[in-house]
């Protein structure tokens, strides 16, 4: 082997996961995971429906604030479980907490353009 540092082998790009493993996810990573949480009645994900009000990541501890389409919607516990499941699968997540809120109330204006189109708004 050469003593020249420029001639030393470097890690292949596929090793990046090993280097970053354990790093806290970004809020964007969390939102990507939350796109797997589906409203069973509407068949669309919570991100597209505008039901995710906030994501905070602090040293691998994730806090998600969400709402439902109506306060009487019975799927709250199911949504909480899905949030914990999908976000908890991300590398670097230490804990997942979620809070269901109804202020401000959800309205169709909070949906993405794709969701509005799919639902005929």
Helices and strands as residue ranges (DSSP letters): G 5-7, G 13-15, H 16-20, H 27-34, E 52-58, E 61-66, H 76-88, E 95-100, G 108-110, H 113-119
